[in-house]
Amino acid sequence: MKSQTARATGDREAAGRHASGWNLVAWALLIVRFTQGWIFWGGGSRRFIYDPAKLDPHAASWMANKLQTAIPGALFGLGSVLTYLLHHFSLLYGALVFFSAVELVFGVFLIVGFMTRLSALVTIGLSIALMLLFGWQGATCIDEWTMASATLAMGLALFLGGASAGSVDGWLLRRSPALERKTWFQWLGSGAWPEARLKRWSLAGTLVAGLFIVLTYNYYRGSVFSAFHGGPTSPSRHALTLSQGRLLENGAVSFRVAVTAGTAAEPAHIIRIRLRGPEGKIIERWNSQTLAHLSPERIRNGFAYNRFLPGFIGLVARVGAVATLTLPPVQSHLAWVPGSYRLDLRTVSGARYLLPLSSP
């Protein structure tokens, strides 16, 4: 009888130490939980409360403009998903409102410590999505990669540790101690985990998240398995892609142009376009003033958001913009002779792009 009493006493003491350890972990993670919650609450609250123009399709800060800038460097075919959304307004608007609402709600849940593990899982998912979409961006350093990596790691720590102290989950546990033994609360709330489970999930989470962080860094910047580089899609230097060049019977020139790299903070500028004939001789010129006054009817944009537009010194466009341009003939009675023609395009940064043209 005495041995049974001693065992029971030992079990209670061990359980007490286990619970005390979980409380200490929760207190240590309090600032992490608050910061993670505030980051995501801040993202949602800006769009719903403090800067609602971000959800206004007619405003310059409309979120679709930001989303479009992710297309050139988005991973795993997500650029095609974004393109589809941007061409279907109802789906686009619904997705932006839903994403913002998820940020807002689960950010608040983390701040107050309610359903902490579920909320942490949601922020992990958001961090992964942001990494795959925007991780390549950052003009001086890969800012979006840094943010996504940090929030992914914080979300994982909160999923493992829960929030049994200084939280709504802790208050619920004190009111209903039986919740501690409920499987759903252990996985979605903040119930204490057995030591073996914690170690197993901690090692697995560190391995998976660590590989994801290191491999995306190597892809975007190298410095792990390769030398440092500017990334497959440069986040600092604008790049254009030209295609579908054609000479038209009326003397005009048509071609497709897309801004496929560069900082989202500033637009690219096309300041000069020349047409070179069969012997490389320049036979047509469109200077910065000509381009700055190009008729809107001659600019057929592929998206309603980031677009090619006449600017102060030529044509301007932000990252992700795509358009078919039709340049009117400068010379009258221009006749095409057999041979090869090339379009010679210059940007304000000095970059030069050549495009072969097909005859009419």
GILIN-V954756 format. One record per residue. N is the residue number from 1. RES is the residue in one small letter. PSI is psi in radians with two decimals (999 if undefined). NEAR is the number of other C-alpha atoms within 8 Angstrom. Layout:
n	res	psi	near
N	RES	PSI	NEAR
N	RES	PSI	NEAR
This chain:
n	res	psi	near
1	m	-0.73	4
2	k	-0.65	5
3	s	-0.66	6
4	q	-0.72	7
5	t	-0.70	8
6	a	-0.71	8
7	r	-0.74	8
8	a	-0.74	8
9	t	-0.73	8
10	g	-0.68	8
11	d	-0.72	8
12	r	-0.69	8
13	e	-0.72	8
14	a	-0.74	8
15	a	-0.68	8
16	g	-0.73	8
17	r	-0.69	8
18	h	-0.81	8
19	a	-0.69	9
20	s	-0.69	8
21	g	-0.71	8
22	w	-0.65	11
23	n	-0.71	11
24	l	-0.71	9
25	v	-0.77	9
26	a	-0.72	14
27	w	-0.67	10
28	a	-0.56	7
29	l	0.03	12
30	l	-0.81	10
31	i	-0.57	7
32	v	-0.76	9
33	r	-0.76	13
34	f	-0.79	11
35	t	-0.81	9
36	q	-0.78	14
37	g	-0.73	14
38	w	-0.68	11
39	i	-0.85	9
40	f	-0.64	13
41	w	-0.70	14
42	g	-0.70	10
43	g	-0.78	11
44	g	-0.72	13
45	s	-0.55	11
46	r	-0.71	11
47	r	-0.58	13
48	f	-0.52	10
49	i	-1.03	7
50	y	-0.48	7
51	d	1.17	8
52	p	-0.22	10
53	a	-0.38	11
54	k	-0.38	12
55	l	0.31	12
56	d	1.95	9
57	p	-0.30	8
58	h	-0.03	5
59	a	2.69	8
60	a	-0.49	5
61	s	0.21	8
62	w	2.29	13
63	m	-0.40	9
64	a	-0.55	10
65	n	-0.76	10
66	k	-0.75	9
67	l	-0.67	9
68	q	-0.55	15
69	t	-0.30	12
70	a	-0.33	13
71	i	-0.82	14
72	p	-0.59	11
73	g	0.10	12
74	a	2.46	14
75	l	2.84	8
76	f	0.65	5
77	g	0.17	7
78	l	-0.33	11
79	g	-0.64	13
80	s	-0.62	8
81	v	-0.76	8
82	l	-0.73	11
83	t	-0.76	10
84	y	-0.79	8
85	l	-0.76	10
86	l	-0.34	11
87	h	0.02	7
88	h	1.62	8
89	f	-0.77	8
90	s	-0.78	6
91	l	-0.72	8
92	l	-0.88	11
93	y	-0.74	9
94	g	-0.71	8
95	a	-0.72	8
96	l	-0.71	10
97	v	-0.75	9
98	f	-0.82	8
99	f	-0.77	8
100	s	-0.69	13
101	a	-0.70	9
102	v	-0.79	10
103	e	-0.83	13
104	l	-0.92	14
105	v	-0.88	9
106	f	-0.38	14
107	g	-0.79	17
108	v	-0.75	11
109	f	-0.71	13
110	l	-0.70	16
111	i	-0.75	12
112	v	-0.13	9
113	g	0.78	13
114	f	2.25	11
115	m	1.00	13
116	t	-0.77	17
117	r	-0.69	14
118	l	-0.80	11
119	s	-0.69	14
120	a	-0.71	13
121	l	-0.71	11
122	v	-0.77	9
123	t	-0.52	14
124	i	-0.80	12
125	g	-0.73	8
126	l	-0.70	8
127	s	-0.73	12
128	i	-0.77	10
129	a	-0.76	8
130	l	-0.63	11
131	m	-0.81	13
132	l	-0.51	11
133	l	-0.87	14
134	f	0.03	12
135	g	-0.40	15
136	w	-0.20	16
137	q	2.70	14
138	g	1.90	11
139	a	-0.72	9
140	t	-0.51	5
141	c	2.90	5
142	i	1.40	12
143	d	-0.77	9
144	e	-0.64	13
145	w	-0.77	13
146	t	-0.81	9
147	m	-0.81	8
148	a	-0.68	13
149	s	-0.77	11
150	a	-0.79	8
151	t	-0.52	12
152	l	-0.82	13
153	a	-0.72	9
154	m	-0.69	11
155	g	-0.71	13
156	l	-0.74	12
157	a	-0.70	9
158	l	-0.61	15
159	f	-0.69	12
160	l	-0.73	10
161	g	-0.38	11
162	g	-2.82	13
163	a	1.18	18
164	s	-0.16	15
165	a	2.51	10
166	g	0.71	10
167	s	2.87	11
168	v	-0.67	9
169	d	-0.75	15
170	g	-0.70	12
171	w	-0.73	9
172	l	-0.66	10
173	l	-0.69	12
174	r	-0.62	7
175	r	-0.60	6
176	s	1.43	7
177	p	-0.41	8
178	a	-0.37	7
179	l	-0.49	10
180	e	-0.53	10
181	r	-0.06	8
182	k	2.19	9
183	t	-0.75	6
184	w	-0.62	7
185	f	-0.58	13
186	q	-0.60	13
187	w	-0.45	10
188	l	-0.51	11
189	g	-2.09	15
190	s	0.50	16
191	g	2.57	13
192	a	2.44	10
193	w	2.61	7
194	p	2.61	6
195	e	-0.71	6
196	a	-0.72	6
197	r	-0.75	8
198	l	-0.80	10
199	k	-0.75	8
200	r	-0.84	8
201	w	-0.56	9
202	s	-0.78	9
203	l	-0.77	8
204	a	-0.78	8
205	g	-0.71	10
206	t	-0.72	8
207	l	-0.88	8
208	v	-0.88	8
209	a	-0.69	10
210	g	-0.78	9
211	l	-0.74	8
212	f	-0.77	8
213	i	-0.82	9
214	v	-0.75	9
215	l	-0.66	8
216	t	-0.63	8
217	y	-0.76	11
218	n	-0.65	12
219	y	-0.76	9
220	y	-0.56	12
221	r	-0.11	10
222	g	-2.50	13
223	s	0.20	9
224	v	-1.17	8
225	f	0.00	6
226	s	3.00	7
227	a	2.82	7
228	f	2.42	7
229	h	2.97	8
230	g	-0.02	9
231	g	2.62	11
232	p	-0.58	7
233	t	1.95	11
234	s	2.25	13
235	p	0.00	16
236	s	-0.51	10
237	r	2.12	8
238	h	2.50	13
239	a	2.53	8
240	l	2.63	10
241	t	2.15	8
242	l	2.49	12
243	s	3.02	8
244	q	0.74	8
245	g	2.34	13
246	r	2.50	11
247	l	2.24	12
248	l	2.69	10
249	e	-0.47	6
250	n	0.15	5
251	g	-0.06	12
252	a	2.89	11
253	v	2.33	12
254	s	2.44	13
255	f	2.80	12
256	r	2.39	12
257	v	2.45	12
258	a	2.49	11
259	v	1.87	16
260	t	0.20	12
261	a	2.93	16
262	g	3.02	14
263	t	2.45	15
264	a	-0.18	11
265	a	-0.45	4
266	e	2.60	6
267	p	2.80	10
268	a	2.65	12
269	h	2.14	11
270	i	2.05	14
271	i	-0.20	13
272	r	2.43	13
273	i	2.33	12
274	r	2.61	12
275	l	2.13	12
276	r	2.37	14
277	g	-2.93	12
278	p	-0.56	9
279	e	0.29	5
280	g	0.01	7
281	k	2.43	7
282	i	2.11	9
283	i	-0.23	8
284	e	2.54	10
285	r	2.35	10
286	w	1.80	11
287	n	-3.07	10
288	s	-0.68	12
289	q	-0.68	9
290	t	-0.78	9
291	l	-0.63	14
292	a	-0.36	12
293	h	0.34	8
294	l	2.32	9
295	s	2.40	6
296	p	-0.49	7
297	e	-0.33	5
298	r	0.10	9
299	i	1.81	12
300	r	1.71	9
301	n	2.54	11
302	g	-0.32	9
303	f	2.73	10
304	a	-0.01	6
305	y	-1.69	7
306	n	2.14	12
307	r	2.82	13
308	f	2.27	13
309	l	2.65	9
310	p	2.36	11
311	g	-2.84	8
312	f	-0.65	6
313	i	1.06	11
314	g	-2.60	17
315	l	2.45	15
316	v	2.62	12
317	a	2.49	13
318	r	2.95	14
319	v	2.36	17
320	g	-0.21	14
321	a	2.49	16
322	v	2.39	13
323	a	2.72	13
324	t	2.09	12
325	l	2.43	11
326	t	1.93	10
327	l	2.15	9
328	p	2.67	7
329	p	2.40	11
330	v	-0.72	7
331	q	2.53	6
332	s	2.62	5
333	h	0.64	5
334	l	2.23	7
335	a	2.39	5
336	w	2.29	6
337	v	2.72	4
338	p	2.55	5
339	g	-3.09	6
340	s	2.45	9
341	y	2.59	12
342	r	2.49	11
343	l	2.36	13
344	d	1.89	12
345	l	2.40	11
346	r	2.52	12
347	t	2.96	12
348	v	-0.40	9
349	s	-0.06	4
350	g	-0.04	6
351	a	2.51	7
352	r	2.38	8
353	y	2.34	10
354	l	2.47	9
355	l	2.09	10
356	p	2.55	9
357	l	2.45	12
358	s	2.54	9
359	s	2.72	7
360	p	999	6
